[in-house]
Amino acid sequence: MKIDFMAEAQSLREKLISLREEFHQTPELGNHEFKTAELIEKVLDEAKIPHKRILDTGIVARVEGKLPGRHSAIRADIDALPITEATGAKFSSRNPGFMHACGHDVHVTGALGAATILQHLATYMHGSATFLFQPDEEGDGGADRMIKAGGLEDVDAVFGCHVDPALPAGHVGVRYGNFYAASAMFKIAIIGKSVHGAQRDKGIDAIEVSANIIPKVLKIPGGVVSVGKLNAGTAGNILAGRAEFAGIIRTFGVDERARMCREFQEICEQVCASFGARCECDFNLSCPGVINDNDALTSLVEETAREALGSERVHRIEKPLFISEDFGFYIMARTGNFYHVGAGCECPLHSNNFLPDPDAIITASALHAAVVEKFNSQD
C-alpha cells in the first residue's frame, strides 16, 4: 500500500500546531524538562503508544508495525535556551528568561506527529520505530546518556532533523559526509604574580599573558576557535595575578579536534613560559560532530523526501557547518542520518526572534514517518 505521508501529516495540522505552541510557551533548560516530558507522555498516551522514562526527563516510545521489517529510531531534542524571547508571538514563552530559540519545539512536535501517523497506520507499517525524546542537547549532551541508558536497544539505524533558517518552509536539505563540527569547550587559567601597578617589573601580568595567547589560538588552522569569556584582575591599579578565559573549539572530525587541542595547549604553555607565568588548561570534549558517513542512508532520505515533497523541495547542502550537535553520538553507536527541515524564518538559530514557520512541523512529521517506513521495509 502506497501511503501519502504528507496528507497524513496535514490531517493532523491543527492538532500539531496547537501542540507546538504549547511546547513553545513552556521552555525548560536541559535536564529540567519536567513539564515538557509530561506533555510528551500525555500525547503518547492519547495515541496509545507505549513509552517509558529513562534519565529524569528522557522518554523512549515505540510503535510496532504489523508487517515484518527492520527497527529504526527517530530522535528529537526537547530542551530550550536561557534566552528572553522577543518574537511577539501570541504563544511566546511564559517562562521569563527561557525560550525555544533553536527549534526544539518543532523537533519534538514533528517526532510526535510521525509517531502518531505510524501508530495510526500500524497495520501497513513494517518493523518497529523507536522515538527518542532526548534532554539536554544544548548542555553537556544528553545523547550519550540516552544511549548508555539503553535508548538504542535493538535499533538498526537512527534518524533526526534540525530546522534550518536557510531553507524555506516545506523544504528539506540533505548532506553527504561531514555535516556538523566536533567541539571541545575550554577553560584556561593564567597564573602570574600580582603587584602594585607602579611596580610592573616585579610582577607577572596575567592580562598581558592572556593578550598574547588569545590572538595566537584564534589563528590555529583546521577549525574555528572562539573565546567568549574573559575575566581578570581585582582593581585598576593592581597587576592581575590571575586571568581566566573560556570558549569553544570546532573542527570536522575527532582527530582534528585532538590536534587542535594539543596545539592550543602548546601555545598556552610556550607563551606562559616566555613571561614566567604558568597555565591550567581544561578541555571538555563534547560533541563528536555529525558525519553522514553512510551514503546509502543519505540517499534513502533524499529519495524519500523527493517522493514525499517533490524534487523541487529537496536540496543538497554543499558545505559542512561549524555548528555543533550531539546527534553524532547516535551515528557512532549504530548508524544513522541527520537532515534539515526548512524553518521558513530568516532569523538565525539562537536569536531571540527565531520562530520557525508551522509548515516545518508538518514537513518533519511526514518525512520522519516516511523515512522510517522506507528504511524498515528494505531488506
NORVEN-V63211 format. One record per pair of residues at least 12 apart in sequence whose ideal C-beta (glycine too) atoms are under 10 Angstrom apart, sorted by the first residue. I is the first residue (numbers start at 1). J is the second residue. Records with the same first field share a line. If there is no record, write none. Layout:
# NORVEN-V63211
I = J ; J
This chain:
# NORVEN-V63211
1 = 67 ; 121 ; 123 ; 124
2 = 124 ; 307
3 = 117 ; 118 ; 121 ; 124 ; 125 ; 308 ; 366 ; 369 ; 370 ; 373
4 = 307 ; 308 ; 366 ; 370
5 = 114 ; 117 ; 118 ; 121 ; 304 ; 307 ; 308 ; 309 ; 365 ; 366 ; 367 ; 368 ; 369 ; 370 ; 371 ; 372 ; 373 ; 374
6 = 170 ; 307 ; 308 ; 309 ; 310 ; 362 ; 363 ; 365 ; 366 ; 367 ; 369 ; 370
7 = 308 ; 366
8 = 113 ; 114 ; 116 ; 117 ; 118 ; 120 ; 121 ; 362 ; 365 ; 366 ; 369 ; 370
9 = 110 ; 113 ; 114 ; 116 ; 117 ; 308 ; 361 ; 362 ; 363 ; 364 ; 365 ; 366 ; 367 ; 368 ; 369 ; 370
10 = 359 ; 362 ; 365 ; 366
11 = 116 ; 117 ; 120 ; 362
12 = 109 ; 112 ; 113 ; 114 ; 116 ; 117 ; 120 ; 361 ; 362 ; 365 ; 366
13 = 113 ; 358 ; 359 ; 361 ; 362 ; 365
15 = 43 ; 46 ; 109 ; 112 ; 113 ; 116
16 = 43 ; 106 ; 109 ; 110 ; 112 ; 113 ; 116 ; 358 ; 361 ; 362 ; 364 ; 365
17 = 91 ; 109 ; 358 ; 359 ; 361 ; 362
18 = 91 ; 109
19 = 39 ; 40 ; 42 ; 43 ; 105 ; 108 ; 109 ; 112 ; 113 ; 116 ; 361
20 = 91 ; 100 ; 105 ; 106 ; 107 ; 108 ; 109 ; 110 ; 112 ; 113 ; 356 ; 358 ; 360 ; 361
21 = 89 ; 90 ; 91 ; 92 ; 105 ; 109 ; 358
22 = 35 ; 36 ; 39 ; 43 ; 91 ; 105 ; 109
23 = 35 ; 36 ; 39 ; 40 ; 78 ; 80 ; 91 ; 100 ; 104 ; 105 ; 106 ; 107 ; 108 ; 109 ; 112
24 = 80 ; 85 ; 87 ; 89 ; 91 ; 92 ; 93 ; 94 ; 99 ; 100 ; 103 ; 104 ; 105 ; 106 ; 109 ; 355 ; 356
25 = 85 ; 89 ; 90 ; 91 ; 92 ; 93 ; 94 ; 95 ; 100 ; 105
26 = 38 ; 39 ; 80 ; 93 ; 94 ; 95 ; 98 ; 100 ; 105
27 = 78 ; 79 ; 80 ; 81 ; 82 ; 83 ; 85 ; 93 ; 94 ; 95 ; 97 ; 98 ; 99 ; 100 ; 101 ; 104 ; 105
28 = 57 ; 78 ; 79 ; 80 ; 95 ; 98 ; 100 ; 135
29 = 79 ; 80 ; 81 ; 82 ; 95 ; 97 ; 98 ; 135 ; 136 ; 138 ; 139
30 = 57 ; 77 ; 78 ; 79 ; 80 ; 81 ; 134 ; 135 ; 136 ; 137 ; 138 ; 139 ; 140 ; 141 ; 142
31 = 55 ; 56 ; 57 ; 58 ; 79 ; 135 ; 136 ; 139 ; 140 ; 142 ; 145
32 = 56 ; 57 ; 79 ; 80 ; 98 ; 135 ; 136 ; 139
33 = 56 ; 57 ; 58 ; 59 ; 77 ; 78 ; 79 ; 80 ; 104 ; 108 ; 133 ; 134 ; 135 ; 136 ; 142
34 = 56 ; 57 ; 135
35 = 57 ; 95
36 = 57 ; 59 ; 78 ; 79 ; 80 ; 100 ; 104 ; 105 ; 108 ; 133 ; 135
37 = 53 ; 55 ; 56 ; 57 ; 58 ; 59 ; 78 ; 108 ; 133 ; 135
38 = 57 ; 59
39 = 78 ; 108 ; 112
40 = 57 ; 59 ; 61 ; 76 ; 78 ; 108 ; 109 ; 111 ; 112 ; 115 ; 131 ; 133
41 = 53 ; 59 ; 61 ; 133
43 = 61 ; 108 ; 109 ; 112 ; 113 ; 115 ; 116
44 = 59 ; 61 ; 62 ; 63 ; 112 ; 115 ; 116 ; 119 ; 131 ; 133
46 = 116
47 = 61 ; 63 ; 112 ; 115 ; 116 ; 117 ; 118 ; 119 ; 120
48 = 63 ; 116 ; 119 ; 120 ; 122
49 = 61 ; 62 ; 63 ; 64 ; 112 ; 115 ; 116 ; 118 ; 119 ; 122 ; 129 ; 131
50 = 62 ; 63 ; 64 ; 119
51 = 115 ; 131 ; 133
52 = 150
53 = 133 ; 149
54 = 132 ; 133 ; 134 ; 135 ; 145 ; 146 ; 148 ; 149 ; 150 ; 151
55 = 134 ; 135 ; 136 ; 142 ; 145 ; 146 ; 148 ; 149 ; 151
56 = 135 ; 136
57 = 78 ; 79 ; 133 ; 134 ; 135 ; 136 ; 142
58 = 78 ; 132 ; 133 ; 134 ; 135 ; 136 ; 142 ; 143 ; 145 ; 146 ; 149 ; 151
59 = 76 ; 78 ; 108 ; 131 ; 132 ; 133 ; 134 ; 135 ; 146 ; 151
60 = 73 ; 130 ; 131 ; 132 ; 133 ; 134 ; 146 ; 149 ; 150 ; 151 ; 152 ; 153
61 = 74 ; 111 ; 112 ; 115 ; 119 ; 129 ; 130 ; 131 ; 132 ; 133
62 = 115 ; 119 ; 128 ; 129 ; 130 ; 131 ; 153 ; 154
63 = 114 ; 115 ; 116 ; 117 ; 118 ; 119 ; 120 ; 121 ; 122 ; 125 ; 127 ; 128 ; 129 ; 130 ; 131 ; 369 ; 372
64 = 118 ; 119 ; 122 ; 125 ; 127 ; 128 ; 129
65 = 118 ; 119 ; 121 ; 122 ; 123 ; 124 ; 125 ; 126 ; 127 ; 128 ; 129 ; 372 ; 373 ; 376 ; 377
66 = 121 ; 122 ; 123 ; 124 ; 125 ; 126
67 = 122 ; 123 ; 124 ; 125 ; 126 ; 127 ; 373 ; 376 ; 377
68 = 126 ; 127 ; 376 ; 377
69 = 125 ; 126 ; 127 ; 128 ; 129 ; 156 ; 372 ; 373 ; 375 ; 376 ; 377 ; 378 ; 379
70 = 126 ; 127 ; 128 ; 129 ; 155 ; 156 ; 157 ; 372 ; 375 ; 376 ; 377 ; 378 ; 379
71 = 126 ; 127 ; 128 ; 129 ; 130 ; 152 ; 153 ; 154 ; 155 ; 156 ; 157 ; 372 ; 375 ; 376
72 = 126 ; 127 ; 128 ; 129 ; 130 ; 155 ; 156 ; 157 ; 158 ; 159 ; 297 ; 334 ; 336 ; 368 ; 371 ; 372 ; 373 ; 374 ; 375 ; 376
73 = 128 ; 129 ; 130 ; 131 ; 132 ; 151 ; 152 ; 153 ; 154 ; 155 ; 156 ; 157 ; 158 ; 159 ; 160 ; 330 ; 334 ; 336 ; 372 ; 375
74 = 107 ; 110 ; 111 ; 112 ; 114 ; 115 ; 118 ; 129 ; 130 ; 131 ; 132 ; 133 ; 158 ; 159 ; 160 ; 161 ; 364 ; 367 ; 368 ; 369 ; 371 ; 372
75 = 107 ; 111 ; 130 ; 131 ; 132 ; 133 ; 134 ; 137 ; 142 ; 143 ; 146 ; 151 ; 152 ; 158 ; 159 ; 160 ; 161 ; 326 ; 327 ; 329 ; 330 ; 336 ; 338 ; 368
76 = 104 ; 106 ; 107 ; 108 ; 109 ; 110 ; 111 ; 112 ; 114 ; 115 ; 131 ; 132 ; 133 ; 134 ; 137 ; 160 ; 161 ; 364 ; 368
77 = 102 ; 103 ; 104 ; 107 ; 108 ; 111 ; 132 ; 133 ; 134 ; 135 ; 136 ; 137 ; 138 ; 142 ; 143 ; 160 ; 162 ; 325 ; 326 ; 327
78 = 100 ; 104 ; 105 ; 107 ; 108 ; 111 ; 132 ; 133 ; 134 ; 135 ; 136 ; 137 ; 142
79 = 98 ; 100 ; 102 ; 104 ; 108 ; 134 ; 135 ; 136 ; 137 ; 138 ; 139 ; 142
80 = 93 ; 95 ; 98 ; 99 ; 100 ; 101 ; 102 ; 104 ; 105 ; 138
81 = 97 ; 98 ; 99 ; 100 ; 101 ; 102 ; 104 ; 138 ; 139 ; 349 ; 350 ; 352 ; 354
82 = 97 ; 98 ; 99 ; 101 ; 138
83 = 97 ; 98 ; 99 ; 100 ; 101 ; 102 ; 350 ; 351 ; 352 ; 354
84 = 96 ; 97 ; 98 ; 99 ; 101 ; 352
85 = 97 ; 98 ; 99 ; 100 ; 101 ; 352 ; 353 ; 354 ; 355
86 = 99 ; 101 ; 347 ; 351 ; 352 ; 353 ; 354 ; 355
87 = 99 ; 101 ; 345 ; 347 ; 351 ; 352 ; 353 ; 354 ; 355
88 = 353 ; 355
89 = 353 ; 355
91 = 105 ; 355
92 = 355
93 = 105 ; 352
99 = 350 ; 351 ; 352 ; 353 ; 354 ; 355
100 = 354 ; 355 ; 356
101 = 138 ; 347 ; 348 ; 349 ; 350 ; 351 ; 352 ; 353 ; 354 ; 355
102 = 137 ; 138 ; 162 ; 163 ; 323 ; 325 ; 349 ; 350 ; 351 ; 354 ; 356
103 = 161 ; 162 ; 163 ; 164 ; 165 ; 341 ; 343 ; 345 ; 349 ; 350 ; 354 ; 355 ; 356 ; 360 ; 364
104 = 134 ; 137 ; 138 ; 162 ; 163
105 = 163 ; 355 ; 356 ; 361
106 = 161 ; 162 ; 163 ; 341 ; 343 ; 355 ; 356 ; 357 ; 358 ; 360 ; 361 ; 363 ; 364 ; 365
107 = 133 ; 134 ; 137 ; 160 ; 161 ; 162 ; 163 ; 341 ; 356 ; 360 ; 361 ; 364 ; 368
108 = 131 ; 133 ; 134 ; 361 ; 364
109 = 358 ; 360 ; 361 ; 362 ; 364 ; 365
110 = 160 ; 161 ; 163 ; 341 ; 360 ; 361 ; 362 ; 363 ; 364 ; 365 ; 366 ; 367 ; 368 ; 369
111 = 131 ; 132 ; 133 ; 134 ; 160 ; 161 ; 364 ; 365 ; 368 ; 369
112 = 131 ; 133 ; 361 ; 365 ; 368
113 = 361 ; 362 ; 363 ; 364 ; 365 ; 366 ; 368 ; 369
114 = 129 ; 131 ; 159 ; 364 ; 365 ; 366 ; 367 ; 368 ; 369 ; 370 ; 371 ; 372 ; 373
115 = 129 ; 130 ; 131 ; 133 ; 365 ; 368 ; 369 ; 372
116 = 365 ; 369
117 = 365 ; 366 ; 368 ; 369 ; 370 ; 372 ; 373
118 = 131 ; 368 ; 369 ; 370 ; 372 ; 373 ; 376
119 = 369
120 = 369
121 = 369 ; 373
124 = 373
125 = 369 ; 372 ; 373 ; 376 ; 377
126 = 372 ; 373 ; 374 ; 375 ; 376 ; 377 ; 378
127 = 156 ; 372 ; 373 ; 375 ; 376 ; 377 ; 378
128 = 154 ; 155 ; 156 ; 372 ; 376
129 = 155 ; 159 ; 368 ; 369 ; 371 ; 372 ; 373 ; 375 ; 376
130 = 151 ; 152 ; 153 ; 154 ; 155 ; 158 ; 372
131 = 368 ; 372
132 = 146 ; 147 ; 151 ; 152 ; 155 ; 158 ; 160 ; 330
133 = 146 ; 151
134 = 146 ; 147 ; 151 ; 160 ; 326 ; 327 ; 329 ; 330
136 = 326
137 = 162 ; 287 ; 324 ; 325 ; 326 ; 327
138 = 324 ; 325 ; 326 ; 350
139 = 286 ; 326
140 = 185 ; 284 ; 286 ; 287 ; 326
141 = 183 ; 286 ; 287 ; 288 ; 324 ; 325 ; 326 ; 327 ; 328 ; 329
142 = 326 ; 329
143 = 158 ; 160 ; 287 ; 288 ; 325 ; 326 ; 327 ; 328 ; 329 ; 330 ; 331 ; 332 ; 333
144 = 286 ; 287 ; 288 ; 326 ; 328 ; 329 ; 330 ; 332 ; 333
145 = 326 ; 329
146 = 326 ; 329 ; 330 ; 333
147 = 329 ; 330 ; 332 ; 333 ; 334
148 = 329 ; 333
151 = 330 ; 333
152 = 329 ; 330 ; 333 ; 334 ; 336
155 = 330 ; 333 ; 334 ; 335 ; 336
156 = 334 ; 335 ; 336 ; 375 ; 376
157 = 294 ; 296 ; 297 ; 300 ; 330 ; 331 ; 334 ; 335 ; 336 ; 337 ; 371 ; 372 ; 375 ; 376
158 = 297 ; 327 ; 329 ; 330 ; 331 ; 333 ; 334 ; 335 ; 336 ; 337 ; 338
159 = 297 ; 300 ; 301 ; 304 ; 327 ; 330 ; 331 ; 336 ; 337 ; 338 ; 339 ; 367 ; 368 ; 371 ; 372 ; 375
160 = 290 ; 325 ; 327 ; 330 ; 331 ; 336 ; 337 ; 338 ; 339 ; 364 ; 368
161 = 173 ; 301 ; 327 ; 337 ; 338 ; 339 ; 340 ; 341 ; 360 ; 363 ; 364 ; 367 ; 368 ; 371
162 = 179 ; 180 ; 290 ; 321 ; 323 ; 325 ; 327 ; 338 ; 339 ; 340 ; 341 ; 343 ; 349 ; 364
163 = 340 ; 341 ; 342 ; 343 ; 344 ; 345 ; 349 ; 354 ; 356 ; 357 ; 360 ; 361 ; 363 ; 364
164 = 315 ; 317 ; 321 ; 339 ; 340 ; 341 ; 342 ; 343 ; 344 ; 345 ; 349 ; 356 ; 360
165 = 340 ; 342 ; 343 ; 344 ; 345 ; 346 ; 347 ; 348 ; 349 ; 351 ; 354 ; 356
166 = 315 ; 317 ; 321 ; 340 ; 342 ; 343 ; 346 ; 348
167 = 313 ; 315 ; 317 ; 340 ; 341 ; 342 ; 343 ; 344 ; 345 ; 360 ; 363
168 = 313 ; 315 ; 342 ; 343 ; 344 ; 345 ; 357 ; 359 ; 360
169 = 313 ; 341 ; 342 ; 343 ; 344 ; 345 ; 356 ; 357 ; 358 ; 359 ; 360 ; 361 ; 362 ; 363
170 = 309 ; 310 ; 313 ; 341 ; 342 ; 344 ; 357 ; 359 ; 360 ; 362 ; 363
171 = 305 ; 309 ; 310 ; 312 ; 313 ; 314 ; 315 ; 340 ; 341 ; 342 ; 343 ; 344 ; 359 ; 360 ; 363
172 = 301 ; 302 ; 304 ; 305 ; 306 ; 308 ; 309 ; 313 ; 314 ; 315 ; 339 ; 340 ; 341 ; 342 ; 363 ; 364 ; 366 ; 367
173 = 302 ; 305 ; 314 ; 315 ; 316 ; 317 ; 318 ; 339 ; 340 ; 341 ; 342
174 = 292 ; 298 ; 299 ; 300 ; 301 ; 302 ; 303 ; 304 ; 305 ; 306 ; 314 ; 315 ; 316 ; 317 ; 337 ; 338 ; 339 ; 340
175 = 290 ; 291 ; 292 ; 298 ; 301 ; 302 ; 315 ; 316 ; 317 ; 318 ; 319 ; 320 ; 321 ; 337 ; 338 ; 339 ; 340
176 = 291 ; 292 ; 293 ; 294 ; 295 ; 298 ; 299 ; 302 ; 316 ; 317 ; 318 ; 337
177 = 252 ; 291 ; 292 ; 293 ; 295 ; 298 ; 320
178 = 252 ; 253 ; 289 ; 290 ; 291 ; 292 ; 293 ; 319 ; 320 ; 321
179 = 252 ; 289 ; 290 ; 291 ; 292 ; 293 ; 298 ; 317 ; 319 ; 320 ; 321 ; 323 ; 325 ; 327 ; 328 ; 331 ; 337 ; 338 ; 339 ; 340
180 = 250 ; 252 ; 287 ; 288 ; 289 ; 290 ; 291 ; 292 ; 320 ; 321 ; 322 ; 323 ; 324 ; 325 ; 326 ; 327 ; 328 ; 338
181 = 223 ; 224 ; 248 ; 249 ; 250 ; 251 ; 252 ; 253 ; 256 ; 257 ; 287 ; 288 ; 289 ; 290 ; 320 ; 321 ; 322 ; 323 ; 324 ; 325 ; 328
182 = 223 ; 249 ; 250 ; 251 ; 252 ; 253 ; 254 ; 255 ; 256 ; 257 ; 258 ; 260 ; 285 ; 286 ; 287 ; 288 ; 289 ; 290 ; 291 ; 324 ; 328
183 = 223 ; 224 ; 248 ; 249 ; 250 ; 251 ; 257 ; 284 ; 285 ; 286 ; 287 ; 288 ; 289 ; 322 ; 323 ; 324 ; 325 ; 326 ; 328
184 = 223 ; 225 ; 247 ; 248 ; 249 ; 250 ; 251 ; 254 ; 257 ; 258 ; 260 ; 261 ; 264 ; 283 ; 284 ; 285 ; 286 ; 287 ; 324
185 = 228 ; 246 ; 247 ; 248 ; 249 ; 282 ; 283 ; 284 ; 285 ; 286 ; 287 ; 324
186 = 217 ; 225 ; 226 ; 227 ; 245 ; 246 ; 247 ; 248 ; 249 ; 261 ; 264 ; 265 ; 268 ; 281 ; 282 ; 283 ; 284
187 = 229 ; 244 ; 245 ; 246 ; 247 ; 280 ; 281 ; 282 ; 283 ; 284
188 = 210 ; 213 ; 214 ; 217 ; 227 ; 230 ; 243 ; 244 ; 245 ; 246 ; 247 ; 264 ; 265 ; 268 ; 272 ; 279 ; 280 ; 281 ; 282 ; 283
189 = 206 ; 210 ; 231 ; 242 ; 243 ; 244 ; 245 ; 246 ; 268 ; 278 ; 279 ; 280 ; 281 ; 282
190 = 204 ; 205 ; 206 ; 207 ; 208 ; 209 ; 210 ; 211 ; 212 ; 213 ; 232 ; 240 ; 241 ; 242 ; 243 ; 244 ; 245 ; 268 ; 271 ; 272 ; 275 ; 277 ; 278 ; 279 ; 280 ; 281
191 = 204 ; 206 ; 209 ; 241 ; 242 ; 243 ; 244 ; 272 ; 277 ; 278 ; 279 ; 280
192 = 204 ; 205 ; 206 ; 207 ; 208 ; 209 ; 210 ; 232 ; 239 ; 240 ; 241 ; 242 ; 243 ; 272 ; 275 ; 276 ; 277 ; 278 ; 279
193 = 205 ; 206 ; 239 ; 240 ; 241 ; 242 ; 275 ; 276 ; 277
194 = 206 ; 233 ; 234 ; 235 ; 238 ; 239 ; 240 ; 241 ; 242
195 = 238 ; 239 ; 241
196 = 237 ; 238 ; 239
197 = 235 ; 236 ; 237 ; 238 ; 239
198 = 237 ; 239
199 = 239
200 = 239
202 = 239
203 = 238 ; 239 ; 240 ; 241 ; 276
204 = 239 ; 240 ; 241 ; 272 ; 275 ; 276 ; 277 ; 278
205 = 232 ; 233 ; 239 ; 240 ; 241 ; 243 ; 275 ; 277
206 = 232 ; 233 ; 239 ; 240 ; 241 ; 242 ; 243 ; 244 ; 272 ; 275 ; 277 ; 279
207 = 230 ; 232 ; 233 ; 239 ; 240 ; 241 ; 242 ; 243
208 = 232 ; 239 ; 240 ; 243 ; 275 ; 277
209 = 232 ; 240 ; 243 ; 268 ; 271 ; 272 ; 274 ; 275 ; 276 ; 277 ; 278 ; 279
210 = 227 ; 230 ; 231 ; 232 ; 240 ; 242 ; 243 ; 244 ; 245 ; 268 ; 271 ; 272 ; 277 ; 279
211 = 230 ; 232 ; 243 ; 271
212 = 267 ; 271 ; 272 ; 274 ; 275
213 = 227 ; 243 ; 245 ; 264 ; 267 ; 268 ; 269 ; 270 ; 271 ; 272 ; 275 ; 277 ; 279
214 = 227 ; 230 ; 245 ; 247 ; 267 ; 268 ; 271
215 = 227
216 = 263 ; 264 ; 267 ; 268 ; 270 ; 271
217 = 245 ; 247 ; 249 ; 260 ; 263 ; 264 ; 265 ; 266 ; 267 ; 268 ; 271
218 = 247
219 = 267
220 = 249 ; 251 ; 259 ; 260 ; 261 ; 263 ; 264 ; 266 ; 267
221 = 251 ; 256 ; 259 ; 260 ; 263
222 = 249 ; 251 ; 252 ; 253 ; 256 ; 257 ; 259 ; 260 ; 263
223 = 249 ; 250 ; 251 ; 252 ; 253 ; 256 ; 257 ; 259 ; 260 ; 322
224 = 248 ; 249 ; 250 ; 251 ; 260 ; 322
225 = 247 ; 248 ; 249 ; 250 ; 251 ; 260 ; 263 ; 264
226 = 246 ; 247 ; 248 ; 249 ; 250 ; 322
227 = 245 ; 246 ; 247 ; 248
228 = 245 ; 246 ; 247 ; 248
229 = 244 ; 245 ; 246 ; 247
230 = 243 ; 244 ; 245 ; 246 ; 247
231 = 243 ; 244 ; 245 ; 246
232 = 244 ; 245
241 = 277
242 = 277 ; 280
243 = 277 ; 279
244 = 280
246 = 282
247 = 264
248 = 284 ; 286 ; 287 ; 324
249 = 261 ; 263 ; 264 ; 283 ; 285 ; 286
250 = 287 ; 289 ; 321 ; 322 ; 323 ; 324
251 = 289 ; 322
252 = 289 ; 290 ; 291 ; 320 ; 321 ; 322
253 = 288 ; 289 ; 291
254 = 285 ; 287 ; 288 ; 289 ; 291 ; 328 ; 332
256 = 289
257 = 283 ; 285 ; 286 ; 287 ; 288 ; 289
258 = 283 ; 285
260 = 283
261 = 281 ; 283 ; 285
262 = 283
264 = 281 ; 283
265 = 279 ; 281 ; 283
266 = 281
267 = 279 ; 281
268 = 280 ; 281
269 = 281
286 = 324 ; 326
287 = 323 ; 324 ; 325 ; 326 ; 327 ; 328 ; 329
288 = 324 ; 325 ; 326 ; 327 ; 328 ; 329 ; 331 ; 332
289 = 320 ; 324 ; 325 ; 326 ; 327 ; 328 ; 329 ; 331 ; 332
290 = 320 ; 321 ; 323 ; 324 ; 325 ; 326 ; 327 ; 328 ; 329 ; 330 ; 331 ; 332 ; 336 ; 337 ; 338
291 = 320 ; 328 ; 331 ; 332 ; 338
292 = 317 ; 320 ; 328 ; 331 ; 335 ; 336 ; 337 ; 338 ; 339
293 = 331 ; 332 ; 335 ; 336 ; 337
294 = 331 ; 334 ; 335 ; 336 ; 337
295 = 337
296 = 335 ; 337 ; 378
297 = 331 ; 335 ; 336 ; 337 ; 338 ; 339 ; 371 ; 375
298 = 316 ; 337 ; 338 ; 339
299 = 337
300 = 337 ; 371 ; 374 ; 375 ; 378
301 = 314 ; 337 ; 338 ; 339 ; 367 ; 370 ; 371 ; 374 ; 375
302 = 314 ; 315 ; 316 ; 337 ; 339
303 = 370 ; 371 ; 374
304 = 339 ; 366 ; 367 ; 368 ; 369 ; 370 ; 371 ; 372 ; 373 ; 374 ; 375
305 = 339 ; 341 ; 363 ; 366 ; 367 ; 370 ; 371
307 = 370 ; 374
308 = 363 ; 366 ; 367 ; 369 ; 370 ; 371 ; 374
309 = 363 ; 366 ; 367 ; 370
313 = 342 ; 363
314 = 339 ; 367
315 = 340 ; 342
317 = 339 ; 340
321 = 340
323 = 349 ; 350
325 = 338
336 = 375
337 = 371 ; 375
339 = 364 ; 367 ; 368 ; 371
341 = 356 ; 359 ; 360 ; 361 ; 362 ; 363 ; 364 ; 365 ; 366 ; 367 ; 368
342 = 356 ; 357 ; 359 ; 360 ; 363 ; 364
343 = 355 ; 356 ; 357 ; 359 ; 360
344 = 356 ; 357 ; 358 ; 359 ; 360 ; 363
345 = 357 ; 360
